[in-house]
């Protein structure tokens, strides 16, 4: 009986032991700087869209998300199964092409999407249209995964994320 109880406890605790991996190589994908091409790749791969994580150096909230949520293997697998996933430096001078084919920089791209705080989480559909926004860190891994489900299920079209969370 004691062994059965121990096995049950270990089974329940298993999700808490999710493997951690470096988010730079296991969550974020290398971007080529051309989001029109990224949209084509997302369509070809059967993704739901593109997820952008806007961040900056020295942002404690970004760092907390990287070290407690984005480094979790189940989070990485869930997001990469549904989206192409990229990091954008809100202060970056790296040249890029936006979803409409316009040359810009990461900094100007962030400004054009009204990103003023970090982290800001933006989801774009396969036409490059912004469909969901979350400003600030999520409180935990469960909320971050629920945010992805909110987009994948299409709930963003009918209700804000806060109402969606209340129903779950």
FIKOLZA-1660 file (N, C-alpha, C; in steps of 0.1 Angstrom, whole numbers, plus 5000, padded with zeros to 4 digits):
% residues 168
   i   px   py   pz ch aa at
   1 5008 4988 5000  A  X  N
   1 5000 5000 5000  A  X CA
   1 5009 5013 5000  A  X  C
   2 5019 5012 5008  A  X  N
   2 5028 5024 5009  A  X CA
   2 5035 5026 4995  A  X  C
   3 5039 5016 4988  A  X  N
   3 5045 5017 4975  A  X CA
   3 5035 5023 4965  A  X  C
   4 5023 5019 4966  A  X  N
   4 5012 5024 4957  A  X CA
   4 5010 5039 4960  A  X  C
   5 5010 5043 4972  A  X  N
   5 5009 5057 4976  A  X CA
   5 5021 5065 4970  A  X  C
   6 5033 5060 4972  A  X  N
   6 5045 5067 4967  A  X CA
   6 5044 5068 4952  A  X  C
   7 5040 5058 4945  A  X  N
   7 5039 5059 4930  A  X CA
   7 5029 5069 4926  A  X  C
   8 5018 5070 4933  A  X  N
   8 5007 5080 4931  A  X CA
   8 5013 5094 4933  A  X  C
   9 5020 5097 4943  A  X  N
   9 5026 5110 4946  A  X CA
   9 5036 5113 4935  A  X  C
  10 5044 5104 4931  A  X  N
  10 5054 5106 4921  A  X CA
  10 5047 5110 4907  A  X  C
  11 5036 5103 4904  A  X  N
  11 5029 5105 4892  A  X CA
  11 5023 5119 4892  A  X  C
  12 5018 5124 4903  A  X  N
  12 5012 5137 4904  A  X CA
  12 5023 5148 4903  A  X  C
  13 5035 5145 4909  A  X  N
  13 5046 5155 4909  A  X CA
  13 5053 5155 4896  A  X  C
  14 5052 5146 4887  A  X  N
  14 5059 5145 4875  A  X CA
  14 5059 5158 4867  A  X  C
  15 5047 5164 4865  A  X  N
  15 5046 5176 4857  A  X CA
  15 5055 5187 4863  A  X  C
  16 5057 5188 4876  A  X  N
  16 5065 5198 4882  A  X CA
  16 5080 5196 4879  A  X  C
  17 5083 5184 4874  A  X  N
  17 5097 5181 4871  A  X CA
  17 5100 5182 4856  A  X  C
  18 5092 5190 4849  A  X  N
  18 5094 5192 4835  A  X CA
  18 5109 5195 4832  A  X  C
  19 5114 5190 4821  A  X  N
  19 5127 5193 4817  A  X CA
  19 5129 5207 4814  A  X  C
  20 5140 5213 4818  A  X  N
  20 5143 5227 4814  A  X CA
  20 5153 5227 4803  A  X  C
  21 5152 5236 4793  A  X  N
  21 5161 5238 4782  A  X CA
  21 5163 5253 4780  A  X  C
  22 5174 5256 4774  A  X  N
  22 5177 5270 4771  A  X CA
  22 5166 5276 4761  A  X  C
  23 5159 5286 4765  A  X  N
  23 5149 5292 4756  A  X CA
  23 5155 5298 4743  A  X  C
  24 5167 5302 4744  A  X  N
  24 5173 5308 4732  A  X CA
  24 5174 5298 4720  A  X  C
  25 5176 5285 4724  A  X  N
  25 5177 5275 4713  A  X CA
  25 5165 5266 4712  A  X  C
  26 5157 5265 4723  A  X  N
  26 5146 5256 4723  A  X CA
  26 5132 5262 4722  A  X  C
  27 5131 5275 4726  A  X  N
  27 5118 5282 4725  A  X CA
  27 5118 5291 4712  A  X  C
  28 5128 5300 4712  A  X  N
  28 5129 5309 4701  A  X CA
  28 5135 5303 4689  A  X  C
  29 5130 5306 4677  A  X  N
  29 5136 5301 4665  A  X CA
  29 5145 5312 4659  A  X  C
  30 5155 5308 4651  A  X  N
  30 5163 5318 4644  A  X CA
  30 5155 5325 4634  A  X  C
  31 5155 5338 4634  A  X  N
  31 5148 5346 4624  A  X CA
  31 5157 5351 4613  A  X  C
  32 5151 5351 4601  A  X  N
  32 5159 5356 4589  A  X CA
  32 5157 5371 4587  A  X  C
  33 5149 5377 4595  A  X  N
  33 5147 5391 4593  A  X CA
  33 5137 5395 4583  A  X  C
  34 5129 5386 4577  A  X  N
  34 5119 5388 4567  A  X CA
  34 5106 5382 4571  A  X  C
  35 5097 5389 4578  A  X  N
  35 5085 5383 4583  A  X CA
  35 5075 5379 4572  A  X  C
  36 5076 5384 4560  A  X  N
  36 5068 5379 4549  A  X CA
  36 5072 5365 4546  A  X  C
  37 5085 5362 4546  A  X  N
  37 5090 5349 4543  A  X CA
  37 5087 5340 4555  A  X  C
  38 5087 5345 4567  A  X  N
  38 5083 5337 4579  A  X CA
  38 5069 5333 4578  A  X  C
  39 5060 5342 4573  A  X  N
  39 5046 5338 4571  A  X CA
  39 5045 5327 4561  A  X  C
  40 5052 5327 4550  A  X  N
  40 5052 5316 4541  A  X CA
  40 5056 5303 4547  A  X  C
  41 5067 5304 4555  A  X  N
  41 5072 5292 4562  A  X CA
  41 5061 5287 4572  A  X  C
  42 5055 5296 4579  A  X  N
  42 5044 5291 4589  A  X CA
  42 5033 5284 4581  A  X  C
  43 5029 5289 4570  A  X  N
  43 5018 5283 4562  A  X CA
  43 5023 5269 4558  A  X  C
  44 5035 5268 4552  A  X  N
  44 5040 5255 4547  A  X CA
  44 5041 5245 4559  A  X  C
  45 5044 5250 4571  A  X  N
  45 5046 5240 4582  A  X CA
  45 5033 5237 4589  A  X  C
  46 5022 5243 4584  A  X  N
  46 5009 5241 4591  A  X CA
  46 5007 5248 4604  A  X  C
  47 5014 5258 4607  A  X  N
  47 5013 5266 4619  A  X CA
  47 5000 5274 4620  A  X  C
  48 4996 5278 4631  A  X  N
  48 4985 5287 4633  A  X CA
  48 4988 5302 4631  A  X  C
  49 5001 5305 4633  A  X  N
  49 5006 5319 4631  A  X CA
  49 5020 5321 4636  A  X  C
  50 5022 5333 4640  A  X  N
  50 5036 5337 4645  A  X CA
  50 5034 5344 4658  A  X  C
  51 5042 5339 4668  A  X  N
  51 5043 5345 4681  A  X CA
  51 5055 5353 4683  A  X  C
  52 5054 5366 4687  A  X  N
  52 5065 5374 4689  A  X CA
  52 5066 5378 4704  A  X  C
  53 5078 5377 4710  A  X  N
  53 5080 5380 4724  A  X CA
  53 5089 5393 4723  A  X  C
  54 5084 5404 4726  A  X  N
  54 5091 5417 4727  A  X CA
  54 5097 5418 4740  A  X  C
  55 5111 5420 4740  A  X  N
  55 5118 5421 4753  A  X CA
  55 5129 5431 4751  A  X  C
  56 5136 5434 4762  A  X  N
  56 5148 5442 4762  A  X CA
  56 5158 5437 4773  A  X  C
  57 5170 5441 4771  A  X  N
  57 5180 5437 4781  A  X CA
  57 5177 5444 4794  A  X  C
  58 5180 5438 4805  A  X  N
  58 5178 5444 4818  A  X CA
  58 5163 5444 4822  A  X  C
  59 5154 5438 4815  A  X  N
  59 5140 5437 4819  A  X CA
  59 5138 5425 4829  A  X  C
  60 5135 5428 4841  A  X  N
  60 5134 5417 4851  A  X CA
  60 5122 5408 4848  A  X  C
  61 5112 5413 4842  A  X  N
  61 5100 5405 4839  A  X CA
  61 5103 5396 4828  A  X  C
  62 5110 5401 4818  A  X  N
  62 5115 5392 4807  A  X CA
  62 5123 5381 4812  A  X  C
  63 5133 5384 4820  A  X  N
  63 5142 5374 4826  A  X CA
  63 5134 5364 4834  A  X  C
  64 5125 5368 4842  A  X  N
  64 5117 5359 4850  A  X CA
  64 5109 5349 4841  A  X  C
  65 5104 5354 4830  A  X  N
  65 5097 5345 4821  A  X CA
  65 5106 5336 4814  A  X  C
  66 5118 5340 4810  A  X  N
  66 5128 5332 4804  A  X CA
  66 5133 5320 4814  A  X  C
  67 5134 5324 4826  A  X  N
  67 5140 5314 4836  A  X CA
  67 5129 5305 4843  A  X  C
  68 5116 5309 4842  A  X  N
  68 5106 5301 4849  A  X CA
  68 5095 5295 4840  A  X  C
  69 5094 5301 4828  A  X  N
  69 5083 5296 4819  A  X CA
  69 5089 5292 4805  A  X  C
  70 5096 5301 4798  A  X  N
  70 5101 5298 4785  A  X CA
  70 5112 5287 4784  A  X  C
  71 5117 5284 4796  A  X  N
  71 5127 5273 4796  A  X CA
  71 5121 5259 4799  A  X  C
  72 5108 5258 4800  A  X  N
  72 5102 5246 4803  A  X CA
  72 5099 5238 4789  A  X  C
  73 5103 5226 4789  A  X  N
  73 5102 5218 4776  A  X CA
  73 5088 5217 4772  A  X  C
  74 5078 5215 4781  A  X  N
  74 5065 5214 4776  A  X CA
  74 5059 5226 4770  A  X  C
  75 5063 5238 4776  A  X  N
  75 5060 5251 4770  A  X CA
  75 5066 5252 4756  A  X  C
  76 5079 5249 4755  A  X  N
  76 5086 5251 4743  A  X CA
  76 5079 5242 4732  A  X  C
  77 5076 5230 4735  A  X  N
  77 5070 5221 4726  A  X CA
  77 5056 5225 4722  A  X  C
  78 5048 5230 4731  A  X  N
  78 5034 5234 4728  A  X CA
  78 5034 5246 4719  A  X  C
  79 5043 5256 4722  A  X  N
  79 5043 5268 4714  A  X CA
  79 5049 5265 4700  A  X  C
  80 5059 5258 4699  A  X  N
  80 5066 5255 4686  A  X CA
  80 5057 5246 4677  A  X  C
  81 5048 5238 4684  A  X  N
  81 5039 5230 4676  A  X CA
  81 5029 5238 4668  A  X  C
  82 5025 5250 4674  A  X  N
  82 5014 5258 4668  A  X CA
  82 5019 5271 4661  A  X  C
  83 5031 5276 4665  A  X  N
  83 5035 5289 4660  A  X CA
  83 5050 5289 4656  A  X  C
  84 5054 5298 4648  A  X  N
  84 5068 5301 4647  A  X CA
  84 5070 5311 4658  A  X  C
  85 5081 5310 4665  A  X  N
  85 5083 5318 4677  A  X CA
  85 5096 5326 4676  A  X  C
  86 5095 5339 4678  A  X  N
  86 5106 5348 4677  A  X CA
  86 5107 5358 4688  A  X  C
  87 5119 5362 4691  A  X  N
  87 5122 5373 4701  A  X CA
  87 5125 5386 4693  A  X  C
  88 5119 5397 4698  A  X  N
  88 5122 5410 4692  A  X CA
  88 5128 5419 4703  A  X  C
  89 5139 5425 4700  A  X  N
  89 5145 5434 4710  A  X CA
  89 5139 5448 4707  A  X  C
  90 5132 5454 4717  A  X  N
  90 5125 5466 4715  A  X CA
  90 5135 5478 4713  A  X  C
  91 5148 5476 4716  A  X  N
  91 5158 5486 4714  A  X CA
  91 5168 5482 4703  A  X  C
  92 5164 5472 4696  A  X  N
  92 5173 5466 4686  A  X CA
  92 5174 5474 4673  A  X  C
  93 5186 5476 4667  A  X  N
  93 5188 5483 4655  A  X CA
  93 5190 5473 4643  A  X  C
  94 5187 5460 4646  A  X  N
  94 5188 5450 4635  A  X CA
  94 5178 5452 4624  A  X  C
  95 5183 5452 4612  A  X  N
  95 5174 5454 4601  A  X CA
  95 5165 5442 4599  A  X  C
  96 5153 5445 4594  A  X  N
  96 5143 5434 4592  A  X CA
  96 5132 5439 4582  A  X  C
  97 5124 5430 4577  A  X  N
  97 5113 5433 4569  A  X CA
  97 5100 5429 4576  A  X  C
  98 5091 5439 4577  A  X  N
  98 5078 5436 4584  A  X CA
  98 5069 5427 4576  A  X  C
  99 5057 5424 4581  A  X  N
  99 5047 5416 4575  A  X CA
  99 5042 5421 4562  A  X  C
 100 5044 5434 4559  A  X  N
 100 5039 5440 4547  A  X CA
 100 5050 5442 4537  A  X  C
 101 5062 5438 4540  A  X  N
 101 5073 5439 4531  A  X CA
 101 5081 5452 4532  A  X  C
 102 5079 5460 4543  A  X  N
 102 5085 5472 4545  A  X CA
 102 5098 5470 4553  A  X  C
 103 5109 5476 4548  A  X  N
 103 5122 5475 4556  A  X CA
 103 5121 5484 4568  A  X  C
 104 5126 5478 4579  A  X  N
 104 5125 5485 4592  A  X CA
 104 5136 5480 4601  A  X  C
 105 5136 5484 4614  A  X  N
 105 5144 5478 4624  A  X CA
 105 5136 5472 4635  A  X  C
 106 5142 5464 4643  A  X  N
 106 5134 5458 4654  A  X CA
 106 5128 5469 4663  A  X  C
 107 5135 5479 4666  A  X  N
 107 5131 5490 4674  A  X CA
 107 5119 5497 4668  A  X  C
 108 5119 5500 4655  A  X  N
 108 5108 5507 4648  A  X CA
 108 5096 5497 4646  A  X  C
 109 5099 5485 4644  A  X  N
 109 5088 5475 4643  A  X CA
 109 5080 5474 4657  A  X  C
 110 5088 5474 4668  A  X  N
 110 5081 5474 4681  A  X CA
 110 5073 5487 4683  A  X  C
 111 5079 5498 4679  A  X  N
 111 5072 5511 4681  A  X CA
 111 5059 5511 4672  A  X  C
 112 5060 5506 4660  A  X  N
 112 5048 5506 4651  A  X CA
 112 5037 5497 4657  A  X  C
 113 5040 5487 4665  A  X  N
 113 5030 5479 4671  A  X CA
 113 5027 5483 4685  A  X  C
 114 5030 5495 4689  A  X  N
 114 5027 5501 4702  A  X CA
 114 5032 5493 4714  A  X  C
 115 5044 5488 4712  A  X  N
 115 5050 5480 4723  A  X CA
 115 5058 5491 4731  A  X  C
 116 5053 5493 4743  A  X  N
 116 5059 5503 4752  A  X CA
 116 5065 5497 4764  A  X  C
 117 5060 5485 4768  A  X  N
 117 5064 5478 4780  A  X CA
 117 5069 5464 4776  A  X  C
 118 5078 5459 4784  A  X  N
 118 5082 5445 4781  A  X CA
 118 5080 5436 4794  A  X  C
 119 5078 5424 4791  A  X  N
 119 5075 5418 4778  A  X CA
 119 5062 5421 4773  A  X  C
 120 5061 5421 4760  A  X  N
 120 5048 5422 4753  A  X CA
 120 5047 5410 4743  A  X  C
 121 5036 5403 4744  A  X  N
 121 5034 5391 4737  A  X CA
 121 5024 5393 4726  A  X  C
 122 5028 5392 4713  A  X  N
 122 5019 5394 4702  A  X CA
 122 5018 5381 4693  A  X  C
 123 5005 5379 4689  A  X  N
 123 5002 5367 4681  A  X CA
 123 4997 5373 4667  A  X  C
 124 5002 5368 4656  A  X  N
 124 4998 5372 4643  A  X CA
 124 4993 5360 4635  A  X  C
 125 4982 5362 4628  A  X  N
 125 4977 5351 4620  A  X CA
 125 4986 5349 4607  A  X  C
 126 4982 5340 4599  A  X  N
 126 4990 5337 4587  A  X CA
 126 4989 5347 4576  A  X  C
 127 4982 5358 4578  A  X  N
 127 4982 5369 4569  A  X CA
 127 4990 5381 4574  A  X  C
 128 4996 5379 4586  A  X  N
 128 5003 5390 4592  A  X CA
 128 4995 5399 4600  A  X  C
 129 4982 5396 4603  A  X  N
 129 4973 5404 4611  A  X CA
 129 4975 5401 4625  A  X  C
 130 4976 5412 4633  A  X  N
 130 4977 5410 4648  A  X CA
 130 4964 5405 4653  A  X  C
 131 4964 5394 4660  A  X  N
 131 4951 5388 4665  A  X CA
 131 4950 5388 4680  A  X  C
 132 4961 5388 4687  A  X  N
 132 4961 5388 4702  A  X CA
 132 4973 5395 4707  A  X  C
 133 4971 5402 4719  A  X  N
 133 4982 5409 4725  A  X CA
 133 4981 5407 4740  A  X  C
 134 4992 5405 4747  A  X  N
 134 4993 5404 4761  A  X CA
 134 5005 5412 4766  A  X  C
 135 5002 5423 4773  A  X  N
 135 5013 5431 4778  A  X CA
 135 5016 5427 4792  A  X  C
 136 5029 5425 4794  A  X  N
 136 5034 5421 4807  A  X CA
 136 5036 5406 4808  A  X  C
 137 5043 5402 4819  A  X  N
 137 5045 5387 4820  A  X CA
 137 5032 5380 4824  A  X  C
 138 5032 5368 4820  A  X  N
 138 5021 5359 4825  A  X CA
 138 5025 5355 4839  A  X  C
 139 5015 5352 4848  A  X  N
 139 5018 5349 4862  A  X CA
 139 5025 5336 4863  A  X  C
 140 5023 5327 4854  A  X  N
 140 5029 5314 4856  A  X CA
 140 5028 5306 4842  A  X  C
 141 5034 5294 4842  A  X  N
 141 5034 5286 4831  A  X CA
 141 5020 5282 4826  A  X  C
 142 5011 5279 4835  A  X  N
 142 4997 5276 4832  A  X CA
 142 4990 5287 4824  A  X  C
 143 4992 5299 4829  A  X  N
 143 4986 5311 4822  A  X CA
 143 4992 5313 4808  A  X  C
 144 5005 5311 4807  A  X  N
 144 5012 5312 4794  A  X CA
 144 5006 5302 4784  A  X  C
 145 5005 5289 4788  A  X  N
 145 4999 5279 4780  A  X CA
 145 4985 5282 4776  A  X  C
 146 4977 5287 4786  A  X  N
 146 4963 5291 4783  A  X CA
 146 4962 5302 4773  A  X  C
 147 4972 5311 4773  A  X  N
 147 4972 5322 4763  A  X CA
 147 4974 5316 4749  A  X  C
 148 4982 5306 4747  A  X  N
 148 4984 5299 4734  A  X CA
 148 4971 5292 4730  A  X  C
 149 4964 5285 4740  A  X  N
 149 4952 5278 4737  A  X CA
 149 4941 5288 4733  A  X  C
 150 4941 5300 4739  A  X  N
 150 4931 5311 4736  A  X CA
 150 4933 5315 4721  A  X  C
 151 4945 5315 4716  A  X  N
 151 4947 5319 4702  A  X CA
 151 4944 5307 4693  A  X  C
 152 4949 5295 4696  A  X  N
 152 4947 5283 4688  A  X CA
 152 4932 5280 4687  A  X  C
 153 4924 5282 4698  A  X  N
 153 4910 5279 4697  A  X CA
 153 4902 5290 4690  A  X  C
 154 4908 5301 4687  A  X  N
 154 4901 5312 4681  A  X CA
 154 4892 5320 4690  A  X  C
 155 4894 5318 4703  A  X  N
 155 4886 5326 4713  A  X CA
 155 4889 5341 4713  A  X  C
 156 4900 5345 4708  A  X  N
 156 4904 5359 4707  A  X CA
 156 4894 5367 4699  A  X  C
 157 4887 5360 4690  A  X  N
 157 4877 5367 4681  A  X CA
 157 4864 5371 4688  A  X  C
 158 4862 5364 4700  A  X  N
 158 4849 5366 4706  A  X CA
 158 4850 5372 4720  A  X  C
 159 4862 5372 4726  A  X  N
 159 4863 5376 4740  A  X CA
 159 4877 5380 4744  A  X  C
 160 4879 5389 4753  A  X  N
 160 4892 5392 4758  A  X CA
 160 4898 5380 4766  A  X  C
 161 4911 5380 4767  A  X  N
 161 4918 5369 4774  A  X CA
 161 4913 5368 4789  A  X  C
 162 4911 5379 4795  A  X  N
 162 4907 5379 4809  A  X CA
 162 4894 5371 4811  A  X  C
 163 4884 5373 4802  A  X  N
 163 4872 5366 4803  A  X CA
 163 4874 5351 4800  A  X  C
 164 4882 5348 4790  A  X  N
 164 4885 5334 4786  A  X CA
 164 4891 5327 4798  A  X  C
 165 4900 5334 4805  A  X  N
 165 4907 5327 4817  A  X CA
 165 4896 5324 4828  A  X  C
 166 4887 5333 4830  A  X  N
 166 4877 5331 4840  A  X CA
 166 4868 5319 4837  A  X  C
 167 4866 5316 4824  A  X  N
 167 4858 5304 4820  A  X CA
 167 4866 5291 4821  A  X  C
 168 4878 5291 4823  A  X  N
 168 4886 5279 4824  A  X CA
 168 4890 5274 4838  A  X  C
% end
